[in-house]
Amino acid sequence: MILPKLGDKTQPFVRKAVDIALQHPELLPAGFLDEMRKDAQLLEGLSPIRLAIDLLQKQIDDTVIQLGAEAYAAARTVYAVTKTPYAGAILRTAAEDCGL
């Protein structure tokens, strides 16, 4: 089953349809109107929560990317140090054992 998607352009459509349906309750069964109203209210209530979660997800993604870049840069520094003439045999052996 394919569900219709509600987006930025269709939310005003839903609001307007709810308003019209509630202004003309004789057009539809009372149970339908009640469920439609509840769905629309819940959707309105969840929209700011979803926005906050989306923002938090972006911030987490940005943080993971930044941390990954810093960790990789640090690892490359360790690798470079193990390849210098100043690195002792033990450090070179440890690096080789770790796959560096």
MDAnalysis code that builds the backbone (N, CA, C; Angstrom):
import MDAnalysis as mda
import numpy as np

u = mda.Universe.empty(300, n_residues=100, atom_resindex=np.repeat(np.arange(100), 3), trajectory=True)
u.add_TopologyAttr("name", ["N", "CA", "C"] * 100)
u.add_TopologyAttr("resid", np.arange(1, 101))
u.add_TopologyAttr("resname", ["MET", "ILE", "LEU", "PRO", "LYS", "LEU", "GLY", "ASP", "LYS", "THR", "GLN", "PRO", "PHE", "VAL", "ARG", "LYS", "ALA", "VAL", "ASP", "ILE", "ALA", "LEU", "GLN", "HIS", "PRO", "GLU", "LEU", "LEU", "PRO", "ALA", "GLY", "PHE", "LEU", "ASP", "GLU", "MET", "ARG", "LYS", "ASP", "ALA", "GLN", "LEU", "LEU", "GLU", "GLY", "LEU", "SER", "PRO", "ILE", "ARG", "LEU", "ALA", "ILE", "ASP", "LEU", "LEU", "GLN", "LYS", "GLN", "ILE", "ASP", "ASP", "THR", "VAL", "ILE", "GLN", "LEU", "GLY", "ALA", "GLU", "ALA", "TYR", "ALA", "ALA", "ALA", "ARG", "THR", "VAL", "TYR", "ALA", "VAL", "THR", "LYS", "THR", "PRO", "TYR", "ALA", "GLY", "ALA", "ILE", "LEU", "ARG", "THR", "ALA", "ALA", "GLU", "ASP", "CYS", "GLY", "LEU"])
u.atoms.positions = np.array([
    [0.845, -1.177, 0.000],
    [0.000, 0.000, 0.000],
    [0.895, 1.247, 0.000],
    [0.624, 2.138, -0.871],
    [1.378, 3.391, -0.956],
    [0.589, 4.479, -0.237],
    [1.251, 5.102, 0.734],
    [0.602, 6.173, 1.490],
    [0.898, 7.518, 0.837],
    [-0.115, 8.378, 0.757],
    [0.169, 9.724, 0.235],
    [1.043, 10.488, 1.220],
    [1.985, 11.240, 0.699],
    [2.909, 11.979, 1.556],
    [2.403, 13.392, 1.794],
    [2.543, 13.806, 3.041],
    [2.175, 15.160, 3.419],
    [3.443, 15.988, 3.443],
    [3.439, 17.084, 2.732],
    [4.613, 17.944, 2.684],
    [4.250, 19.384, 2.996],
    [5.221, 20.259, 2.753],
    [5.023, 21.682, 3.044],
    [3.841, 22.270, 2.275],
    [3.639, 21.799, 1.061],
    [2.567, 22.347, 0.232],
    [1.211, 21.732, 0.547],
    [1.209, 20.499, 1.056],
    [-0.064, 19.830, 1.304],
    [-0.603, 20.074, 2.716],
    [0.250, 20.529, 3.640],
    [-0.248, 20.824, 4.997],
    [-1.308, 21.925, 4.995],
    [-1.101, 23.029, 4.267],
    [-2.176, 24.033, 4.215],
    [-3.466, 23.469, 3.609],
    [-3.330, 22.556, 2.650],
    [-4.492, 21.912, 2.046],
    [-5.276, 21.145, 3.105],
    [-4.563, 20.416, 3.951],
    [-5.220, 19.650, 5.021],
    [-5.919, 20.601, 5.990],
    [-5.219, 21.662, 6.403],
    [-5.829, 22.633, 7.333],
    [-7.118, 23.214, 6.749],
    [-7.067, 23.594, 5.492],
    [-8.235, 24.196, 4.842],
    [-9.382, 23.184, 4.745],
    [-9.041, 21.937, 4.419],
    [-10.073, 20.901, 4.320],
    [-10.725, 20.655, 5.676],
    [-9.939, 20.641, 6.741],
    [-10.487, 20.468, 8.089],
    [-11.413, 21.628, 8.413],
    [-10.964, 22.850, 8.125],
    [-11.802, 24.027, 8.391],
    [-13.132, 23.941, 7.654],
    [-13.083, 23.606, 6.383],
    [-14.312, 23.512, 5.569],
    [-15.214, 22.413, 6.103],
    [-14.606, 21.240, 6.409],
    [-15.396, 20.112, 6.907],
    [-16.073, 20.456, 8.230],
    [-15.355, 21.168, 9.108],
    [-15.939, 21.525, 10.403],
    [-16.992, 22.626, 10.274],
    [-16.866, 23.472, 9.252],
    [-17.863, 24.520, 9.020],
    [-19.140, 23.942, 8.399],
    [-18.991, 22.776, 7.769],
    [-20.144, 22.139, 7.099],
    [-20.247, 20.682, 7.552],
    [-20.565, 20.466, 8.811],
    [-20.576, 19.104, 9.356],
    [-21.630, 18.197, 8.727],
    [-22.580, 18.785, 8.020],
    [-23.619, 17.971, 7.389],
    [-23.096, 17.184, 6.177],
    [-21.899, 17.552, 5.685],
    [-21.345, 16.898, 4.488],
    [-20.756, 15.520, 4.770],
    [-20.291, 15.295, 5.989],
    [-19.580, 14.057, 6.302],
    [-20.064, 13.489, 7.631],
    [-19.872, 12.187, 7.838],
    [-20.281, 11.584, 9.114],
    [-19.503, 12.188, 10.285],
    [-20.154, 12.265, 11.425],
    [-19.545, 12.876, 12.611],
    [-18.271, 12.158, 13.034],
    [-18.261, 10.841, 12.952],
    [-17.070, 10.074, 13.318],
    [-15.880, 10.402, 12.422],
    [-16.146, 10.578, 11.142],
    [-15.088, 10.941, 10.194],
    [-14.523, 12.318, 10.539],
    [-15.434, 13.252, 10.786],
    [-15.002, 14.612, 11.135],
    [-14.168, 14.635, 12.413],
    [-14.588, 13.853, 13.398],
    [-13.866, 13.812, 14.661],
    [-12.457, 13.242, 14.456],
    [-12.357, 12.155, 13.713],
    [-11.042, 11.555, 13.444],
    [-10.165, 12.484, 12.606],
    [-10.752, 13.148, 11.639],
    [-9.994, 14.085, 10.801],
    [-9.439, 15.228, 11.651],
    [-10.256, 15.748, 12.524],
    [-9.834, 16.832, 13.410],
    [-8.709, 16.375, 14.331],
    [-8.854, 15.179, 14.915],
    [-7.821, 14.636, 15.801],
    [-6.497, 14.443, 15.047],
    [-6.590, 13.873, 13.853],
    [-5.378, 13.654, 13.051],
    [-4.679, 14.972, 12.740],
    [-5.456, 15.960, 12.346],
    [-4.884, 17.264, 12.000],
    [-4.246, 17.927, 13.224],
    [-4.898, 17.816, 14.382],
    [-4.337, 18.391, 15.608],
    [-3.042, 17.684, 16.011],
    [-3.025, 16.367, 15.908],
    [-1.824, 15.610, 16.242],
    [-0.694, 15.951, 15.280],
    [-1.024, 16.089, 14.015],
    [-0.027, 16.473, 13.017],
    [0.572, 17.839, 13.336],
    [-0.280, 18.780, 13.700],
    [0.185, 20.120, 14.065],
    [1.102, 20.056, 15.290],
    [0.747, 19.206, 16.241],
    [1.551, 19.075, 17.451],
    [2.891, 18.384, 17.208],
    [2.917, 17.430, 16.284],
    [4.153, 16.698, 16.008],
    [5.113, 17.461, 15.089],
    [4.611, 18.393, 14.324],
    [5.461, 19.118, 13.371],
    [6.647, 19.813, 14.032],
    [6.473, 20.572, 15.123],
    [7.639, 21.197, 15.747],
    [8.599, 20.176, 16.374],
    [8.058, 19.056, 16.859],
    [8.910, 18.009, 17.424],
    [9.776, 17.402, 16.323],
    [9.148, 17.134, 15.185],
    [9.895, 16.577, 14.054],
    [10.985, 17.545, 13.592],
    [10.660, 18.809, 13.535],
    [11.640, 19.824, 13.137],
    [12.823, 19.835, 14.104],
    [12.539, 19.760, 15.392],
    [13.610, 19.749, 16.397],
    [14.470, 18.493, 16.261],
    [13.850, 17.352, 16.014],
    [14.602, 16.108, 15.840],
    [15.458, 16.171, 14.583],
    [14.905, 16.708, 13.498],
    [15.681, 16.853, 12.255],
    [16.901, 17.742, 12.477],
    [16.713, 18.829, 13.219],
    [17.827, 19.732, 13.513],
    [18.871, 19.023, 14.370],
    [18.416, 18.295, 15.376],
    [19.332, 17.552, 16.233],
    [20.092, 16.509, 15.424],
    [19.412, 15.815, 14.518],
    [20.067, 14.809, 13.672],
    [21.150, 15.451, 12.816],
    [20.884, 16.621, 12.272],
    [21.884, 17.323, 11.464],
    [23.082, 17.705, 12.324],
    [22.817, 18.178, 13.549],
    [23.909, 18.548, 14.447],
    [24.748, 17.326, 14.822],
    [24.098, 16.196, 15.056],
    [24.825, 14.960, 15.361],
    [25.671, 14.544, 14.163],
    [25.090, 14.578, 12.976],
    [25.838, 14.225, 11.762],
    [27.046, 15.136, 11.579],
    [26.851, 16.436, 11.764],
    [27.960, 17.386, 11.626],
    [29.055, 17.100, 12.654],
    [28.653, 16.765, 13.882],
    [29.619, 16.462, 14.938],
    [30.395, 15.189, 14.614],
    [29.705, 14.174, 14.140],
    [30.372, 12.914, 13.776],
    [31.368, 13.149, 12.651],
    [31.003, 13.940, 11.670],
    [31.922, 14.254, 10.566],
    [33.151, 14.986, 11.095],
    [32.937, 15.975, 11.955],
    [34.056, 16.737, 12.524],
    [34.954, 15.840, 13.370],
    [34.359, 15.016, 14.231],
    [35.147, 14.108, 15.069],
    [35.915, 13.100, 14.219],
    [35.276, 12.602, 13.187],
    [35.948, 11.664, 12.293],
    [37.150, 12.297, 11.622],
    [36.992, 13.535, 11.179],
    [38.099, 14.244, 10.526],
    [39.247, 14.463, 11.510],
    [38.928, 14.831, 12.754],
    [39.965, 15.055, 13.757],
    [40.664, 13.747, 14.139],
    [39.901, 12.675, 14.290],
    [40.493, 11.380, 14.631],
    [41.390, 10.879, 13.507],
    [40.944, 11.048, 12.271],
    [41.747, 10.617, 11.122],
    [43.021, 11.439, 11.015],
    [42.927, 12.748, 11.247],
    [44.114, 13.604, 11.213],
    [45.107, 13.184, 12.295],
    [44.609, 12.880, 13.482],
    [45.486, 12.434, 14.566],
    [46.134, 11.099, 14.211],
    [45.383, 10.197, 13.629],
    [45.925, 8.896, 13.223],
    [47.015, 9.065, 12.165],
    [46.795, 10.001, 11.254],
    [47.820, 10.258, 10.220],
    [49.089, 10.832, 10.852],
    [48.925, 11.632, 11.894],
    [50.089, 12.172, 12.602],
    [50.880, 11.031, 13.248],
    [50.162, 10.121, 13.908],
    [50.835, 8.967, 14.523],
    [51.568, 8.169, 13.450],
    [50.929, 7.932, 12.346],
    [51.549, 7.194, 11.243],
    [52.819, 7.891, 10.763],
    [52.723, 9.209, 10.595],
    [53.894, 9.968, 10.126],
    [55.038, 9.880, 11.129],
    [54.722, 9.941, 12.416],
    [55.760, 9.861, 13.449],
    [56.434, 8.488, 13.417],
    [55.672, 7.437, 13.200],
    [56.271, 6.090, 13.189],
    [57.220, 5.897, 12.013],
    [57.111, 6.724, 10.998],
    [57.950, 6.596, 9.808],
    [59.201, 7.482, 9.869],
    [59.367, 8.270, 10.924],
    [60.538, 9.150, 11.029],
    [61.731, 8.378, 11.566],
    [62.928, 8.895, 11.291],
    [64.114, 8.233, 11.821],
    [64.163, 8.271, 13.348],
    [63.410, 9.172, 13.980],
    [63.419, 9.296, 15.439],
    [62.575, 8.222, 16.126],
    [61.706, 7.569, 15.363],
    [60.874, 6.522, 15.952],
    [61.742, 5.308, 16.236],
    [61.674, 4.834, 17.423],
    [62.480, 3.680, 17.781],
    [61.938, 2.413, 17.144],
    [62.690, 1.376, 17.205],
    [62.288, 0.091, 16.644],
    [60.988, -0.411, 17.260],
    [60.807, -0.187, 18.568],
    [59.587, -0.649, 19.241],
    [58.359, 0.069, 18.667],
    [58.472, 1.389, 18.448],
    [57.354, 2.163, 17.900],
    [57.046, 1.714, 16.480],
    [58.092, 1.497, 15.675],
    [57.872, 1.027, 14.296],
    [57.219, -0.348, 14.301],
    [57.641, -1.235, 15.177],
    [57.070, -2.583, 15.278],
    [55.603, -2.501, 15.721],
    [55.308, -1.649, 16.703],
    [53.925, -1.479, 17.173],
    [53.049, -0.970, 16.043],
    [53.574, -0.022, 15.265],
    [52.801, 0.534, 14.150],
    [52.537, -0.535, 13.104],
    [53.526, -1.337, 12.830],
    [53.349, -2.411, 11.840],
    [52.330, -3.431, 12.339],
    [52.380, -3.745, 13.628],
    [51.432, -4.697, 14.210],
    [49.991, -4.190, 14.121],
    [49.823, -2.868, 14.168],
    [48.482, -2.258, 14.084],
    [48.051, -2.017, 12.637],
    [48.925, -2.311, 11.700],
    [48.580, -2.104, 10.298],
    [48.866, -0.715, 9.801],
    [49.665, 0.040, 10.519],
    [50.030, 1.390, 10.062],
    [51.181, 1.329, 9.103],
])
